[in-house]
Amino acid sequence: MSDQFEEDIHEMRETGKVYQEIVERFGDRLDVIYVDPRNTISIMDYMFRQLKRRQIGFTAMIKNTFWGSRRGAVFLNGHWMNQASQSIETLVENIHQELGVGK
């Protein structure tokens, strides 16, 4: 019998690698919060706060809340940083660009 959670474990490990890389590269410049994608209330709260801060528009808030909220999704100031499948290095570059800082 194969392990039914094998794919979940793989995704969790990949998410852990992304988390570690972000913390290593950015340290205290970012607050990293992990939210289970099934916790829609927390995700909606985060997106609503970004909308109030004018980081994102209403359409982006809806899109990110209902279509972007999946395992491994990374958001910065309400912006979905890894919409397409990409390497950790590309994700880190996108974060640098969003923050407006050099490497």
Contacts in CASP RR format, 6 or more apart in sequence:
PFRMAT RR
TARGET T0000
AUTHOR 0000-0000-0000
METHOD contacts of the structure
MODEL  1
MSDQFEEDIHEMRETGKVYQEIVERFGDRLDVIYVDPRNTISIMDYMFRQ
LKRRQIGFTAMIKNTFWGSRRGAVFLNGHWMNQASQSIETLVENIHQELG
VGK
3 9 0 8 1.000
11 71 0 8 1.000
11 72 0 8 1.000
12 71 0 8 1.000
14 72 0 8 1.000
15 34 0 8 1.000
15 71 0 8 1.000
15 72 0 8 1.000
17 88 0 8 1.000
18 72 0 8 1.000
18 74 0 8 1.000
18 88 0 8 1.000
18 91 0 8 1.000
19 32 0 8 1.000
19 34 0 8 1.000
21 88 0 8 1.000
21 91 0 8 1.000
21 92 0 8 1.000
22 30 0 8 1.000
22 32 0 8 1.000
22 74 0 8 1.000
22 92 0 8 1.000
22 95 0 8 1.000
23 32 0 8 1.000
25 92 0 8 1.000
25 95 0 8 1.000
26 95 0 8 1.000
26 99 0 8 1.000
29 99 0 8 1.000
29 101 0 8 1.000
30 76 0 8 1.000
30 95 0 8 1.000
30 99 0 8 1.000
33 46 0 8 1.000
35 42 0 8 1.000
35 43 0 8 1.000
35 46 0 8 1.000
37 43 0 8 1.000
37 69 0 8 1.000
37 70 0 8 1.000
37 71 0 8 1.000
37 72 0 8 1.000
37 73 0 8 1.000
40 65 0 8 1.000
40 69 0 8 1.000
43 64 0 8 1.000
43 65 0 8 1.000
43 69 0 8 1.000
44 65 0 8 1.000
46 75 0 8 1.000
46 78 0 8 1.000
47 56 0 8 1.000
47 61 0 8 1.000
47 64 0 8 1.000
47 65 0 8 1.000
47 78 0 8 1.000
48 61 0 8 1.000
50 56 0 8 1.000
50 61 0 8 1.000
50 77 0 8 1.000
50 78 0 8 1.000
51 57 0 8 1.000
51 58 0 8 1.000
51 61 0 8 1.000
53 77 0 8 1.000
55 77 0 8 1.000
55 78 0 8 1.000
55 79 0 8 1.000
56 64 0 8 1.000
56 77 0 8 1.000
56 78 0 8 1.000
56 79 0 8 1.000
60 78 0 8 1.000
60 79 0 8 1.000
61 78 0 8 1.000
63 80 0 8 1.000
64 75 0 8 1.000
64 78 0 8 1.000
64 80 0 8 1.000
68 80 0 8 1.000
68 83 0 8 1.000
72 82 0 8 1.000
73 80 0 8 1.000
73 82 0 8 1.000
74 80 0 8 1.000
74 81 0 8 1.000
74 82 0 8 1.000
74 91 0 8 1.000
74 95 0 8 1.000
75 81 0 8 1.000
76 95 0 8 1.000
76 98 0 8 1.000
76 99 0 8 1.000
77 98 0 8 1.000
79 98 0 8 1.000
81 91 0 8 1.000
81 94 0 8 1.000
81 95 0 8 1.000
81 98 0 8 1.000
82 91 0 8 1.000
82 94 0 8 1.000
86 94 0 8 1.000
93 103 0 8 1.000
96 102 0 8 1.000
96 103 0 8 1.000
END
